[in-house]
Amino acid sequence: MNRNISMGQGKSSINKGRLRAAFLGTSEPGLRLIEIVSRMPEFEIAGLGGRNKELAENTADMYGCRYYDDPRQMILSCGAELLLAASQHAPHEGIITLAFQKGLSVVRTMPPFFSLSQAANIISEAQNNNAFYFSTSPFRNYPGYRRLLEFFSENKELKKKVCLIEARGFFPSGSSEQESHWLKDPELAGGGVLLRNCFSVINILVELFSLPETVYALKSNMAGDIVQRNMVTEDCISMTVKFSETLGCTLCAARNEFAHKERIDIYLPDMKISAGPEIFRITDISGSEIELTSAEASREQAIEENLRVVHKLLKSAEIDDDAAEKSAAVNTRERGLINTMAVIEAAYLSCKTQTPEMPDKMIELSGFDYSMLET
């Protein structure tokens, strides 16, 4: 399904080359996102809403926009063409749906969803209203991961030769207990290290190697309360994934006080491919280096690049000859988001049942209609 974008109430700003963006949420990621957008000439800040009234009002004054205590009123009256949703907790589906209905597309900070049913509902609503749903995930623009995706795009035949994948990550839990306590709160967190820190890595693997057949996972939680430990707020996850009869993958991740570190190792019979945010390396069976790409990975710069893609897509959607091609590209990414969330939900179910679970069954149970994303 190709989408012809209706640009909300503010079409006049398209002629000026800028998109009017409304912000919802004054979490730490939200404040960083506002700062990034404020210095980009492609965007104009149209309004801001947030639960913390004093912080939201001060932030709105800082960036010269109006504060709205009711996000629905903001969507209806501020003339925005894009909603940037940045709460730490689960996105408000009702507000996002209203944005779609009023012609706005939506950009959401990570993670983009907190459950597969939520993902299915949001993507379906976007499709039904000719809108798009994006995430701020910067991984595509990190040098190492970008080269990994490019490599397999240039060498598609090598995917069939991959026999083992290992992925791992260490993610700092926060600089203080005050900043990170909500991560261990079952009502606030809505997901532990797998959802909040591994979404992008799983998204890469699903994009490269398709939806896995089965997922088996075990989790652990260092929280002192037994009820908390049983919630989906895990500190550590160990996951085994079967993509096919010839390809398996392991993923291990932990949220702790170590420095941030993540890497994907992909094994072929005659070479090993390693990728992380800042590095891409290929070595042969003897360990000799075949290719090395190394560059600093800036999260802010990567998010900026992502937002420029959003701007280009939305600004040119009604007048560009390749709008259908761009719509197809977004369909592919949205399919990847659904598949990624299906893997994560299958892993969480596996932690409960202590048996392998099938992501395709999770999608079937969610009621999501894949034909919406046919191009």
N, C-alpha and C positions, 0 to 999 in steps of 0.2 A: 504493500500500500504506500503510494507516494503522497506526501503531504504538501499542500499549498498553504503557506503560512499567512495567517491574518495577524498583523502586527499590533494587536491591542488598540488602545485608544490614542496612541501617539505617533501616527504615521508621519507627521510632519518632520519629526526628528530624523527619519530615514534619509530625507533629502539633505540634511546637514551632515550625514555620515556618522551620527552618534546614536547609540541606543540608550533609552531612558531605563534605568535599573532601579527597582525597589528592593530594599533589604529587609529580611526578617530574621532577627536573632542577633544578640550581642555577646555570644560566647567568644572565647578566645579565637577560635578559627574564624568566626564571623567578623571580628574586629580586624584581623589580619586581611581578610578578603576585602573589606571595605577600603582599607589602606591601599591595597593593590589596585582596585578598580578606580580609586580616586585619582591616581596618577596616569591612568590610561586615557588617551584622547578619544578612544572609541566609545567611551561610556559617559553618561551623565547620571548622577545620583538623584533620583526623583523622590525618594522618601525612605523612612526607616521606622521599623517597629520592633519592639522587644519587651520581654517581661520585666526586666530591670529598668523601670521608668527613668530614674535619675541618670543612669549610665547611657540609656538610649537617647535621652534628651540632650545630654552633653555631646554625645557622638554626632547627633544630627546637627547641632550648632557648629561643631568643628568642621563638618563637610558641607555646610550651607544648604541643608535640605530640611524638610518638615518632619517632625516626629508624629507618628500616629499611634494612639493607644489601642486602636482596633485594626488589626491587619487586614480585615475584610474591607474596611473603609479605605485603607491605603490602596488596595488593589483596584477598587472601584473608582477612586477619584484622583490618584496622583499622576495619571497619564503614562504609566510605565509600560514597557514592552517586554520586560524580562524581570522575573522574580528570582532573587538570590536568597535561598533559604539556608540558614547557618546555625540552627540550634544544635546543641550537643546531643539532644535526645531525639526520639523518633520524630520524623517530619509529620506535620499536621496535614493529613490527607484532605480534610475538608477545605483548608485554605489553598492547598496546591490544586485541587479540583476546580475551585472558584477561579484561580489564576488561569488555568487552561480554558475554562469557559469564557473568560473575558479576553482571550486571544494572546495571553502571555505564555511564553515558554519559561521553563524553570531550570535553574542551576542549583544543585544541592551539594553542600560540603560532605566530606566522607564521614561515615559510610552513606551511600545513597539510599539504602533501605535498611530496615531492621527485621524484615521477615519476607518470605517469598510471596505470601498473599498480598502484602503491602506493595511489593514490586509489581506483581501482576495487575493490581488495581491501578497503580499510578501510570504504568506504561500504557495500559488499555485506555485510561482517560486521556492521556496525551494523544494517542492515535485518534480517538473519537473526536477530538477537538482540533485536529490539525496543528498540534503543538509538539514541542520537543522537550525531553527531560534529559538533562546532562548532569554529570558529576564533576567536581573539581579535581578528581584524581589526577595527579601530575605524572604518573608513571610513564605514560607514552612519550613524554618529553624529557625524561631522564636519559642521558647519553647512552648508558649501558643497555637499558631496556629498549630504547628506540632502535639501537643497532640490532638487538636480538630479533625484534619483529621484522626489521628490514631484511636480515639475513635469511630468515625462513620464507619471506615473501619472494626473495630472489632464488631460493633453493628449495622449492616446494617438495621436490622428490626426496629430499633428505628426511622429511618428517616420517616417512615409512620405515626408515632405518633406525629411528630412535628406539632404544630398548629399555632405558631407565632414566627417571628424572628424580633429583633430590632437591628439595627447597627447604630453606631454613631462615629463621629470623629472630633477632633479639630486639625488643622495643622498650625504650625507657618508659617507666610507668608514670613519671611526672617529677617535677623538681621538689614538690612538697606534698605532704599528706592532704593539705587543704585543697590543692589543685586536683588531686587524683582520687579523693575519697569516693566521688560519685561513680567511678569506674567499677567499684565493688558493690554498689547499691543495686539490687535486683530491679527496682522500679525505675531508676534513672538510667542505668547503663544500657540494658537491652542488648547485650552482646559483649563478649570478652575479646581476647587477643585475636581469635580467628576472624570474627566479623570486622573489628575495628582496625586491625593492623595487617591482616593477610588478604583483604579483599582484592587489592590490586594484583598481588602475585597470583592468586587463583584466577583472576580475570585474564591475565597473560596466558596461563596454561590452558584455560578453556578456549581462548581465541586461537591458540596455536594447534591444539590437539583435540578439540571438540568436547562435547559433554561426556564425562566419564560414565562408565557402565555402573560401577559400584563405588561406595565410599565407606571406609571403616575408621572410626575415630575414638580416641580416649582423651579426656580432659582432666585437669586438676586445678585446684583453687586453694590459695594459701589463706583465704579468709578464715577468721576464727570461729564463725558461726556455721553450724552444719547446714542450716537452711540456705544461707548465702552460698555455701560451697556447691549446693545442688542446683543453683540457678545458672543461667547462661552468662556468667561473668568470669569465665575461666582465665587464669594467669598463664597456663601452659596447655598446649594442644599437640597431640601426635596423631597424624592422619595418614592412612594408606589409601591410595586411589588406583583403581583399575580402569584405564582408558580403553583397553582392548585385550585380547588374548596374548598379545605380544608386547604390550607397553604398560608398565606400572610406575607409580610415583609415590614418594614419601614426602610429607611436609611436617616439620617440627618448628614450633614457635613458642616464645615465652615473653611475657611482659615482666621486666625486672629492672634492676638499676644499672645493668651493663650499657655500654654505648650502643647506639643504633647500628645494627648490622643485618643485612639481608642478602641472600644469594640464591640463584637457581643454577644447578649443574645438570646438564643434559648429556647423556652418554650415547654414543653411536659405536659401532664395531671398531672404527678406525680413528675416532676423534672424541674429544670432550669439549663441550661448549659451556662456558661459565658466564653468567651475567648478573649484575647488580645495578643499583642506581648509577654508579660512577664508572663501571668497568664492564667491558665485553672482551672475552678471551677465548681463542680456539687453540687447543694443543693436540698434537697427534698422539699415537699410542705410546710413543717413547717419552712424551712430555715436552717435546720441542714445540716452540710457539709458532703458530701459523698466522694468527692475526691478533692484534691487541688494540682496543679502543679505550682510552682513559680520559675522562674529563670531569670537572667538578659538577655535581648535581645541585642546582639551586631550586628548592621547592617553590619559592615565590616566582622565579622566572618561568618555571614549568607551568604553574597555574596561569600566569599571564599568557603564555602561548596557547593554553587551552581556551582561555576566554576570547582570544583573538579569533580562534576557530569558530566559536559560538557566534561572535559578532559577524564574521564574514558570512556564515551560513544564514543567519536571520536577516541580515541587511540585504542580501542578494536573492533571498528565496523567491520573491515575486517577479524579479526582472531578469534573473540569470538564466542563460540557456541550459546550464548544467544543474539546475535546481533539483531535477529528478535524481541525478547521480548523487548529489549531496544528501538528499533524503534517504536514498538507499544506503549510504554510508552510515547515517545515524541509525537506521533500522538495524544494521549489522551490529552496531555498538549496543543498542538496546537489547538485542538478542543476547549479546555477551553478558549484559548485566543480569538478565533473567537467569541464564545458565549458571553464572557465578553464584547467585543467591540460592539456586537449587542445590549446588554442591555444598554450600555452607549449611543450609537447612538439613540436608541429608546427613552431614557430619554431626550436627547437634542431636538429631534423632538417633544416630548410631551410638552416641555417647550414652543415651538413655536405654536403648534396647540391647546394647553390647553385641550387636550383629551388624553386618554390612547392610547399607541402605542404597537405594537406587534414585539418583537425581531425577531421571525422567518420570518416575512415579510421583515425585514431589511436585513437578510441574503439572502433571495430570490432575493431581488432587487440588492444586491451586485454581484450576479452571481457566488458566491462561490459554488464549487462542493464538498459536504460533502463526496462523495464516495472516494475522494483522501485520506481521513483519515481512511478509513475502514481497519481493521487489520485482 
